[in-house]
Each structure stands twice: as structure tokens, then as C-alpha cells.
């Protein structure tokens, strides 16, 4: 009985030096990204608090106006919960609400109940339709417009002394509500509206841009900001937070919950930015996917030896760990070459039921051994793949010499 023997095998695993060469570029890139992230976090950790935060010194913070108010004897206290804001409201206090639209209907009702009896001043920044109807009944807000330099055109002393100011954003109308002063008109409506409520008042400012550090020194922005926020000796700067426990409370105890979705709480800038990125991705996909014409065969300038092509293909298989494809290719080539030698047609060369009995009859070898060599499983590692190649080579040599 003739047996299929295997030639000595060699290890095909990567050496540590080869692994280092292949991974050093990726490791270097990761190291650079980590170092850059740590450096940026270190440089910006001291002054970054968020938009309209009086503790932030970046271009969209409001530390400059807060410092100016402190120099004029106005105390500035930052709060992030509704309970803190309502607890400090009073006749000697100005309550500034940075993002009224982030408040739930329950929070809006609680805030309105407090400000109606506080006899102080309430300043609402960029209050839109979701909050104006509850916080200031009788006032309606229309869609936001661009921020531009506008003249006061009203009798409000703070606006007249400030002169031209950069305003915009939401536009307000009082709809017949008395005791109101409207300033800085735009398209028939106004970007600043003061509503008197008993001993106190409420100021609606369509855009918070004039409070940013980067814009406070432009036009009469600083003058208007100091007069609106410095009319009382105490300023409570309320920055609504989504983590405020009062946001989960029921609306008035009647079991009605806030119906706004997560998308409603996302600022419009993020939504527009996401849409633009999606459009850019689609255009980039169309650009990269275009076809420049049918594929054309090109004659190579030099002849490449078969051994070089085989070696190059083997390296690609090894780099991709494609042992399954490499084993299938080796087995298929062996079956194709030995089939004519044992009288099997090319059509049946890849059929185990036809090829295995013919080879067994030629070599007197058991069918199980031939089945494992010619139609066996995928090699588990590179060493097993090399061993399979040796077995196939030995089998073909024995068929040719038998």
C-alpha cells in the first residue's frame, strides 16, 4: 500500500520584528492622537464652561459682562436648577434665563408663578414659541432672523442711551397687551420687548449675541447689557440643565408629562450641521462612485515570471490571513492536474464521488486519507497550510510515477 507522506514543514508565523514593523505606524498615530487630546484638554480646561456662562472666558461665554456688572456693585450668582432660581427671585433681583426653550411645561409654569409675584426683573434670552406662551401670556414669538445692527426706535431709556445694538433672533409681538415697550424693529416686529407686570417687568431679548465676550464691545451692546442686567443689585444667572430633577415632575400635578422629544431639545445649529454633513457625505459618495468608462485590458511592458506571480499572490493571501482561499486554490489545481492522469474527465475532477475512487484504485490508498487531502477542512494556521501543500505535492508526484 502506498501512503501519502509529507515533507518537513517550516513555521510561517511572523517574527516579533515583523510584527513591530507592521504595527509601529498605527501605534505612532494613536500616540499622537492621545497626546494631542491631552494637550487640548489641558489648555482649554480652565476657561471652558459653555455658551452664555458668566464663568467662561471663551468667545461664546459671558464672563466679560459679568465682571463689568461686579465692578458696578451687582452680585452675580450662577444657578443650574429651577429650585435655586426661584428661591432667589425677589424685588431686588434680576433673573436671567439663558435658554427658556429647554424648560419643560411644568418648569415654565413654576417659573412664571414665581416671577409674577417677585416684583423683580426677568430677562428671557432667545425665548421661542415653546416657552413664550407660558412665560409671558399675550406675547407671541416668530421664527428667528439674522443678527444685525439695528436702531432702538422706542422710548425705553436703556435702549435709547445704548443706541445701535446688534440684535436679531426671535421677533416678538404683544397682540394688544398693554404696558409694553417694543424696541429694535425688524420686518414689522421687534427683537426686544419689555412687558411691565405690576412692580416688576419681563424683558424678551430675541438673541443672546450681545452678551457674548466676542461681541460685547461692538456697537452699544455693552451699554444695553449693563442697563438691562444691572437695574437691580443682584443678578441670578439661570443656566437650565437637562439633569435638573424638576424637569421630570408632572405638569401642575394633573399627570400630563412633557411631550417634547430628544430632537426638540437639540439646538437648531446642530440639526443644520448634521444635515450639511449628511449632504456632503452623499455628494462625496456620488463623486467617488462615478465610473470613468469601461475597463480596458492593458499589455504589460515586461513579462512577469509565473514564479514571481505565485509568490506575490501567496504574500497577499498571507497578509490577509486567507488560508481558506489559499487551500482551495491549491487543492483545485492539484485535482485539475491529476484528473487526466487517472482517466477522470475535467468535468468530474472536482467531484469527490468520482475522483477519490479513481485515485485510490491507482495508488491503493484509503479514501479517508485522500478525502482529507483533496477535499478536507480549512487549515487552522499557516503551518498547517504549508503541510497541506507538501501533501498535495507528494500525492501528485506519486500519481505521475505510478
Long-range contacts (C-beta under 8 A, 24 or more apart in sequence): 1-364, 1-365, 2-363, 2-364, 2-365, 2-398, 2-402, 3-365, 3-369, 4-365, 4-369, 4-370, 4-373, 4-391, 4-394, 4-395, 4-398, 5-394, 6-387, 6-390, 6-391, 6-394, 7-390, 7-393, 7-394, 8-390, 9-383, 9-386, 9-387, 9-390, 10-383, 10-386, 11-382, 11-383, 12-318, 12-381, 12-382, 12-383, 12-385, 12-386, 13-381, 13-382, 13-383, 50-239, 51-98, 51-208, 52-98, 52-99, 52-125, 52-208, 52-211, 52-212, 52-239, 53-78, 53-239, 54-78, 54-237, 56-213, 57-213, 58-213, 59-212, 59-213, 59-214, 60-212, 60-213, 60-214, 61-212, 61-213, 62-211, 62-212, 62-213, 62-237, 63-213, 64-213, 64-216, 65-211, 65-216, 65-222, 65-225, 65-226, 65-229, 66-237, 68-222, 68-226, 69-226, 69-229, 69-230, 69-235, 72-226, 72-230, 73-233, 74-229, 74-230, 74-232, 74-233, 74-234, 74-235, 75-233, 75-234, 75-235, 76-235, 76-237, 77-234, 77-235, 77-236, 77-237, 78-237, 78-239, 79-236, 79-237, 79-238, 79-239, 80-238, 80-239, 80-240, 80-241, 80-244, 81-241, 81-244, 81-245, 81-246, 82-107, 82-110, 82-111, 82-238, 82-240, 82-244, 82-246, 83-246, 84-238, 85-111, 85-114, 85-236, 85-238, 86-110, 86-111, 86-114, 88-234, 88-236, 89-114, 89-115, 89-118, 89-120, 89-236, 90-118, 90-119, 90-120, 90-234, 91-118, 91-119, 91-120, 91-199, 91-200, 91-232, 92-120, 92-232, 92-233, 92-234, 93-118, 93-120, 93-121, 93-232, 93-234, 93-235, 93-236, 94-120, 94-121, 94-122, 94-123, 94-228, 94-229, 94-230, 94-231, 94-232, 94-234, 94-235, 94-236, 95-120, 95-121, 95-122, 95-123, 95-236, 95-238, 96-122, 96-123, 96-125, 96-229, 96-235, 96-236, 96-237, 96-238, 97-122, 97-123, 97-124, 97-125, 97-127, 97-238, 97-240, 98-125, 98-208, 98-237, 98-238, 98-239, 98-240, 99-125, 99-126, 99-239, 99-240, 100-124, 100-125, 100-126, 100-127, 100-128, 100-131, 100-132, 100-135, 100-240, 101-126, 101-127, 101-128, 101-130, 101-131, 102-240, 102-242, 102-265, 103-131, 103-240, 103-247, 104-247, 104-249, 104-251, 104-258, 104-260, 105-134, 105-251, 105-256, 105-258, 106-246, 106-247, 106-249, 106-250, 106-251, 106-252, 106-258, 107-240, 107-244, 107-246, 107-247, 107-249, 108-134, 108-135, 109-134, 109-251, 109-252, 110-246, 111-135, 115-197, 115-200, 115-202, 116-197, 116-198, 118-200, 119-198, 119-199, 119-200, 120-200, 120-232, 121-200, 121-201, 121-202, 121-203, 121-231, 121-232, 122-200, 122-201, 122-202, 122-203, 123-202, 123-203, 123-205, 123-228, 123-229, 124-202, 124-203, 124-204, 124-205, 125-205, 125-207, 125-208, 125-211, 126-169, 126-170, 126-205, 126-206, 126-207, 126-208, 127-170, 127-204, 128-170, 130-260, 130-264, 132-172, 132-204, 135-202, 136-195, 136-202, 136-204, 138-174, 138-175, 138-176, 138-177, 138-195, 139-172, 139-173, 139-174, 139-175, 139-177, 139-180, 139-193, 139-195, 139-204, 140-172, 140-173, 140-175, 141-170, 141-171, 141-172, 141-204, 142-170, 142-171, 142-172, 142-173, 142-189, 143-170, 143-171, 144-168, 144-169, 144-170, 144-206, 144-207, 144-268, 145-169, 145-170, 145-171, 145-186, 145-187, 145-191, 145-206, 147-207, 147-209, 148-186, 149-219, 150-184, 150-185, 150-186, 150-191, 151-184, 152-183, 152-184, 153-183, 153-184, 153-185, 154-181, 154-182, 154-183, 154-184, 154-190, 154-192, 155-181, 156-181, 156-183, 156-192, 156-194, 157-227, 158-223, 158-224, 158-227, 158-228, 159-183, 159-184, 159-192, 159-224, 161-220, 161-223, 161-227, 162-220, 162-221, 162-223, 162-224, 162-227, 163-219, 163-220, 163-223, 164-219, 164-220, 165-210, 165-219, 165-220, 165-221, 165-224, 166-209, 166-210, 166-215, 166-218, 166-219, 166-221, 167-191, 167-192, 167-205, 167-206, 167-207, 167-209, 167-210, 168-206, 168-207, 168-209, 169-205, 169-206, 169-207, 169-208, 169-209, 170-204, 170-206, 170-207, 171-206, 172-204, 172-206, 203-228, 318-382, 323-378, 323-379, 323-381, 323-382, 323-384, 323-385, 324-378, 326-385, 327-378, 327-379, 327-385, 327-388, 330-388, 330-389, 330-392, 331-373, 331-374, 331-375, 331-388, 331-392, 334-374, 334-392, 334-395, 334-396, 335-374, 337-396, 338-395, 338-396, 338-399, 338-400, 341-399, 341-400, 342-399, 359-395, 359-399, 362-399, 362-402, 363-398, 363-399, 363-402, 370-395
